[in-house]
Amino acid sequence: MIRYRRLLVVFVLLALVVGLSFLDPVHEAVGQALEWSKQFIRHHEVLGLALFAALSAVSAIIFFFSTAVIVPVAVYAWGKPATILILWGSWILGAAASYAIGRKPGRRLMKWVVPRNASHYEKKISAKANFPLVLLFQIALPSEIPGYVLGALKYHFGKYLGARALAEIPFAVGAVYLGDSFVRRQYGPLIGIAVGGLLLSAAAIYFFHKRLER
C-alpha cells in the first residue's frame, strides 16, 4: 500500500546499512572518518555543535534531508546521552519552525518544501483533533509533514509541540544507538533497534489510518 511505501524504503536502507557493517574496508573507512571528525570537533567544539544542531533542525523541516549519516560522528565526539539530548532538542526546534512555516504567509513555501500528500492529511485532520490522534500522526508520518499540516490548520501550538516532543524520544534514542551499534559492529543490537523502529512506525501507521477512517 502507498502508506507503507516509505517504510519499505527505510527497510531497504537499514538492510543496506547492516550489510555494509560486515565489510572490513567500509568499517575501517568509517573509523578513519570518525576519528578525523572527532579531532575537528575537539578543536572547533562550538562550531561543530552548532553545525550538528542546525543540520538536525533542518532535517525536521525539509522532507528530503536527513542527518542520520552524521549521528555516529556526534556519538563518537560527545557520547550517547549528550547526542540524544542535542538531536531531540534540535528536532523540536525544527518542528516549531515547520509549524510556523505552515501558517501564513510561509504557507506558500509548502509547494516546494513539503511532499504532496501533506494536503491529503490537511483535509482529513481537524484543528480540534484530540491529543492521541495527533501523537499517532507525528509518529506515523515523516516529522516535517505534521508540522506543516497542523500549522496550516492552526492547531494548538502547545499540544502540537508536546506531541512532537513525545514522538521524537524513541526516534532520537533509536538513531543514536543504531549509529553506535553500527560503529561498534554490534550486530544483535543493530538489527534489534532497526526492527523495533520499523515495527513502531508500522503500528503507528496502521492505527493512525484506522482512526482517520472512523
KAJOZI-V596973 format. One line per field, one symbol per residue. ss: DSSP state (H for helix, E for strand, - for the rest). psi: psi as a letter, one per 20 degrees, with the letter a starting at -180 (. if undefined). burial: + if it has 9 or more other ideal C-beta (glycine too) atoms within 8 Angstrom, else -. A space follows every 50 residues. Layout:
BEGIN
ss->???
psi->???
burial->???
END
This chain:
BEGIN
ss->-HHHHHHHHHHHHHHHHHHHH--HHHHHHHHHHHHHHHHHHHH-HHHHHH HHHHHHHHH--------HHHHHHHHHHH-HHHHHHHHHHHHHHHHHHHHH HH---HHHHHHHH----HHHHHHH------HHHHHHHHHH--HHHHHHHH HH----HHHHHHHHHHHHHHHHHHHHHHHHHHHH--HHHHHHHHHHHHHH HHHHHHHHHHHHH-
psi->qhhjghhgggggghhgggghiipghghgggggghgghghghhilgggggg gggghhghiigphjpqjhhjghggghgirggggggggghghgghghghgg hhqqiihhihhihqqhihhghhhhpqijqrghghggghhhqqhhghgggh ghikqpgggghggggghighhggggghggghggilnhghggggggggggg gggggghghghhi.
burial->---+--+--++--+--++--+----++--++-+++-++-++------++- -++++++++++-+---+--+++++++++-+--++-+++++++++++++++ +++--++--+--++---+--++--+---+---+++++++++-++++++++ +++-+---+++++++++++++++++++++++++---+-+++-++-+++-+ ++-++-+++-+---
END
